[in-house]
Amino acid sequence: MVVHSLGVYLPEKRITAEELAAWANLPAEVVREKLGILEKTAPGSEDHPADMALWAAQTALEKAGLSGKAVDWVISIVEEHKDYPVWATAPYLALGLGASRAKGLDLNQKCASFMGALEVARGLFATRKEVETVLVTGGYRNGDLVDYQDPHTRFLYDLAAGGAAALLTRKGPGLRLLGLAHRMDPTLALAVKVPVGGTRNPFALGNLPAFRLRVENPRAMKERLDRTSIPTFLAVIREALAEAGYTEADLDYLALLHMKRSAHRAVLEGLGLRDEQSIYLESFGHLGQLDPILSLKLAWEKGLLREGSLVALAAAGVGYFYGAAVLRLEGGLYA
């Protein structure tokens, strides 16, 4: 299985570090240097998650020279905060793409959803010999749910908006999948959530302003992540490398989700990688599960990926999920 082509949609609107700093009552230098945000994408009035996923998917198909009729499966990783509540998006995406014969599913592991989608797609290719193309696509705008007056959610201030897609095919050219690894940390299962609007605390006239991402126990979460986050990132990357038959010394590029600048550096240092072997998404913000796809596209455009390049993808999602993938470039990429 290979990642054959990519598509990315980014809204035109941007929020600068200075604007974000004013909202959060922080020095702009803290936003730029500590949080690692020079600017981030922001949705326009028509930039809904499923539509952004659709536009990105159309681009991925166009780059591959294919129509929706060629798609066997649509795996939607559109974020849970989307166009409508309690709504599946894979059928909507298939409709918009003209993928009339496609099967599909919706998948949500928060910001690790692309890693989960790769695992599901690998299983489809392995067990269903008729499958030739799987389209993974998502849209994201959880930035809507950020309260910039809540210092306990400062690590979420980078949440942005956009769409991204990856067309997976049985044969090349593309980035051939060689290894995958996944981990969960159940101790953080309730750490980050929107506390209202579900069955435990339904919407009421007085609680609508609470429809924002909140941290249940900030001190406990920080202590846990300080101990485990970077080691777990390194562990899943090394596990995926081991399945592929490589070590970190063989890596050419790491597509890493956006995180605070010091954490990004810590992951690179832990793997013995140089700064130029990754792209820090400081001019985009955090597009959730779409960050690895965006990073791959940027790396291809900058000439950082060449024939034979060994690439790792790594992401984490609140819940807590961690995932990594290892791929090798064989014959080019449509990005």
Secondary structure, 3 states (H helix, E strand, C coil): CEEEEEEEECCCCEEEHHHHHHHHCCCHHHHHHHCCCCEEECCCCCCCHHHHHHHHHHHHHHHHCCCHHHCCEEEECCCCCCCCCCCCCHHHHHHHHCCCCCEEEECCCHHHHHHHHHHHHHHHHHHCCCCCEEEEEEEECHHHHCCCCCHHHHHHCCECCEEEEEEEECCCCEEEEEEEEEEECHHHCCCEECCCCCCCCCCCCCCHHHCCCEECCHHHHHHHHHHHHHHHHHHHHHHHHHHHCCCHHHCCEEEECCCCHHHHHHHHHHHCCCHHHECCCCCCCECHHHHHHHHHHHHHHCCCCCCCCEEEEEEEECCCEEEEEEEEEECCCEC
